[in-house]
Amino acid sequence: MKCLVTGAAGFIGSQLSAHLLRHNHSVVGLDAFIPYYPRDVKEANIADIRNHPNFSFHLLDLRCDPLDEALSGVEAIFHLAAMPGLTRSWTDFDLYESCNLVATQRLLEATRACPSLRRFVYVSTSSVYGRYGSGDESLPARPISPYGVTKLAAEHLCRAHAEECGLPLVVLRYFSVYGPGQRPDMGYYRFIDALLTRQAIVVYGDGLQSRGNTYVSDCVAATVAALDAPIGEVYNVGGGETANVWEIIGKLERILDSRATVRREAARPGDQRVTVADTTKLARHLGWQPRVGLDEGLARQVEWQQKRLRERAA
């Protein structure tokens, strides 16, 4: 199958692209390298697949560039490209609106000239549920950050195109994805980096905010499984194990046999208190189950970051 992956140089998009290539799909990767974090990090993410015979890469901005060539003959679209992050969305809303709404609308419009399309998988987030994201897909969507609002609005755009234009839509709501390749702005990356470099870990608020954690390979497997999902469905994607900030820090201290120094700061606006994904529907429809536990996944991420640190020091 010919697949388009938007955000193909990102944390999850790059690993999804590699997975698809390993399973004999062809992949059209699209990324704009918007400088949310250093471009060289993204370039490294796709270094191993750049020269794969079934991979082609397009440096394109969904907000303004022509898309017809990239979409030619595409049978499946995985739309991961988005501006992430809760805190910045309060101060730079125009960027989030353009990346998460305008870009999605332009991609949706372009798919109307794509008769070969069999699935459009829109990747959303648990942030659409709001402060307490605990339950199944029937949980009311009440986002408490501009980021969450833009992601929910993009879901509605996709739904409008599905209802009016026949878009073969499946929506996935990711819950706290971690593992090797994680973005440098994300919590677990920052915690591990601080422990490895003997810097202070910043804990916002009381540290009791808890997350349902999803290891990246489990997330990728669920995303690929969406190719066979019934059109129109929405699925939570979560690994099943929850932990609060203090519990994660404790696990990392044990893995590294190192004591963390902690600096407390005020709670961040829009930060969710609890997220726990009920993935019963995903398991029932597609047979998906998470395979990597939290302790094993954290150990793998620690090993990956240790390797990166050594490479940078060499």
N, C-alpha and C positions, 0 to 999 in steps of 0.2 A: 504494500500500500504506500502511496505517496503522501507523506505527512508534512504539514507546515507547523513549526514550533515557533511561536513568538516569544521573545525573551530567551532565545536559545543559548545565550552566553551567560545566563544567570545561574544561580545556585541549583535550582531544580530543573530549569529548562535544559541546561547542558547535560545533566544526568539522564533526563528523559530522552534527549536526542541520542545519546550513546546507547541507551537501552533499545530504542527502536532500531538503530543500525545493527546491533547485535542480533536482533530477531528478524533481519532481512527486509526491513522496510527501507524506503528511501526517505531522506529528511531534507527539507528546505528549512534552514535556520534563518531567523530574522531577529536582528537586535539593533538598537540605536545607540548603545553605549552612553546613555544619559548619565552624567557624572554624579550619581548618587553615592558611589564609592569608586575607588580607582579602576580605570579601564584595564590596567594590566592584570588585575584579579580576574576579570571576565575573560580576557584573552587567554589566560592560563586555563580557565575552565574548559575551553573548546580546543586547546592545543592538540590533544590526542585524536580528535576527530576531523580536524580541518582538512586533512588530505584523504579522508575516506572516500572511496569512489562513489558512494551513494549519498554523500553529504554535499550540499551546496549552501553557501552562506551569503546573505544579503544584508549589507549595512543600510538599513532603512528605518525611517521614523514613521510610525503608523499615523502620526498626527498630520503629516503633510506630504509624504512622498508617494509617488505612483506605486500601486500594489499589484497591478495586473500580471506582470511577469512572474512575480514570486508565487502567485496563486494559480498559475496555469497548470491544469491537470491535477490539482491537489484533491485528494479524496478524504482527508481528515485534517482538521485544524485544532491544535492545542493552543489556546490563547492564554499564555502565562504572563505576557508583558504587562507590567503595571509599575506605578510608583508606590513602593512599600513604606511602612513606618508610620507609627501613630503620631509621635511628637511633632515632626516637621509638618504634618498635614494641617496643624493649627496655624502655622505661620506662613505657609507657602501654598495656599489653597489653589491658586491658579495652576500651579504645576500638577497637582493631583487631579484637578478637573480635566486638564488637557491630556495627561497620560492615561487616566483611568476611564474617562468618559469620551472625550473627542476621539482618541485613538481607537477605542472599541467601536464607536459608531462608524468610523471610516472603514474599519476592517469588516464590519457587518455589511455595510453597503457594497463593498468590493466582492463579498461572497455571492451576491446576487447574479454575478456574471461567472459563476463557478459551477456549472451543471454536474460535474463529477463528484461534488461534495457529498459524503455519506454521514459524517459526524462533525459537529462543532462542539468541542469541549471547552467550556469557559471555566477558568480556575478562579474561584472566589475564596472567601476567607471566613473563619469563625468570628471575625470582628463584626460581621453583619448582625450577629445575635446580641451584641451589646455587653453590658457589664457582667452578666451571668450567662455564659454560653454553655449551658449544660442541658443536654437532651437530644432528641432526634430532630429530623428536618422540619417537623411541625412547630418547633419553637418559634415564637414571634421574633421577627427581625427588628431590633431596636438599637442600631449602632450608636455609640457614644463618642465617636471621633470622626472628623471630616474624612479620614481615610476609609473608615468603615462605611460612611455614607456614600462615597464615590463607588466603592465596590458593590454595594447593594444597588445603586442606581444603574451600574453597568449590567448587573444581572437583569434588571427590568428592561434595559435596552435589548438584551439578547432575547428575553421572553417576547418582547414586542415583535421582533423579527421572526421568531419561531411561529407566533400566532398569525402574523399577517403575510409572511413571505415564505413559510415552509422551512425555515432554518432547522436542520436536524440537531437540535440542541441537547446537550447534557451539561449540568452544572455540578462542579465539585467545590466543596467548602473545606479548605485545608485547615488543620489545627496544628499550630506550633511545630513546624518541621525543623529538624536538626540533623546533624551528622557531618561527615567530611564534605568540604566544599561550602559550608555555611557562610553566609555573608558576614563580613567583618563588623557590621553594625549590630548584629543580632546578639541577644543576651548570652547564650552559652559560649559563643565564640569569644565575647569580651571577658567572661568569667575565666575561661581557660587561658586566654592570653595573659590576663593579669596574674594568674597563679604562676605561669611559666616565666614571666618577666619580673616577678616579685613586685608587682604594682598593686594598688588597692582596688578591690572590687567595689563598684558603686551599686548600692542597693537602694531602690526607690521605694518610698513609703515604708510600710511595716514588714515587707518581704514575705507576707503570707499569701500574696496573690499566687494562684496555682494554675498550672497548665496541663492539658492533656497533650502528651508528647508523641510526635510521629517521626519515626526514623526515615531518612530520605529515600532509601530503596523501597520501603513499604509504600511511601507516598507515590513514587514512580510507578510501582506495580498497580496501584489503584487507578492511576491516571490512564495507563495503557488499557486496563480492563474496561474503562469507560467507552472504548470503541465498540463494545458489545452490549452496552447498556441500552435499555429502552429509551427512545427519544422522548424528551420532555422531563426526564427525572432529575432530581436534585439529591446529591449524596454528601453526607459528612465523611471526611477522610481523617481518621485519628488513630493513634497507636494503642490507646486503651489505658496507658499508665499515666497517672497524674502525680505531680510533685510541686511543692511551692519553692520559692527562691532559696530559702534556707536549706531545704532538703537537697536541692541540686548542688548547692555549694558544698554541702557535706559529702555528697557522693564524689565530687571532683577532688576534694581534699583527700579522700581515701584512695582514689585512683592514682593521684600524684604523690601521695605521702607527703603532703605539704599543707601548712596552715595558712588560711587566707587572712589577709588584712582587709577589713571592710570599712567603707566610707558611706555613711547614710545621707541620702538626699530626699527632698520632698517628693511625694507621689506625683506621677506624671498625669496630666489630663488625658482622658480617653483610655486609660489603661484598664483592661478587663480584670475583674476580680477572680473569676473562676471560668475555665473552659474545660469541658469534658465532652468528647464526641461520642454520641450513640451511633454506632456504625452497623446496627442490625440490618438496615435495608441494603447497604452495600454488600454485606455478607450473604444475605438472602438472594439478592438478584444476581450477583456476580461471583459468589464464592470467595470473595477476598477476605483474608485475615492478616493482621500484622504478624511479622515473623521475628523482628528484632526487638528485644527488651531494652528498657531504658538504661540499665547498667552496662550492658554490652554496647549499646549505641554510643553512650558517652565515652566509653573506653576507646572506641574506634575514632571518635572525633578528637579525643586527646592525642592519640597516636598520630593522626593526620596533622594536627597543628604543631606537634613537636617536630615532625619532619619538615614542615614549612619553615619553622623557626631556624632549624639547622641549615636549611638551604639558603635562607636570607643571610645568615651569618658567614657562610662559606665564601 
